Amino acid sequence: MRISDVLRNKGSDVVTMGPTASVTDLIGALAERNVGALPVVDGGGQLVGIVSERDVVRRLHAGGAAVLTATVADIMTTDVVTCRPTDDAADLAGVMTQRRFRHLPVVVDGTLAGIVSIGDLVKARIDMLESEREQLQSYIAG
Ligand code: AMP
């Protein structure tokens, strides 16, 4: 299964955040869109980072409520690991598990083309295994 197969089912819509937005706005976006991380995109549409609820929690613990007035750029991860639609979904699930992050932006020719979470990859794998099981069952049952 490829990342493009996962995106076909979940869609390629991506909610993004600008680097100059405040952490308070970020928390609002995470809560309202019901997501755990957002790619950070500058005015020119370039991916400049990724920011997750985990970054907010860590900074709250380290510095208290002052983080609410910091910017997204202050707390985001700039060294973003991305993937391509042609990448193998199982390989990337392994990368996410090993490197301990749960989100991977999908990039095509430098442009953000989607995002997959570890939850999306697990769901896609379960759906595929379930459909294989049904096919085998109907083959055996004749
Ligand atoms: P997550 O598990 O995705 O909520 O993120 C855990 C940590 O990894 C946070 O510090 C994120 O900013 C960072 N992170 C999340 N996704 C990525 C990614 N694709 N590349 C690099 N860092 C990431």
Residues whose N, C-alpha, C, O or C-beta is under 5 A from the ligand:
A	BS01	AMP	G36 A37 I50 V51 S52 E53 R54 D55 T77 D79 V80 V81 R100 F101 R102 H103 L104 P105
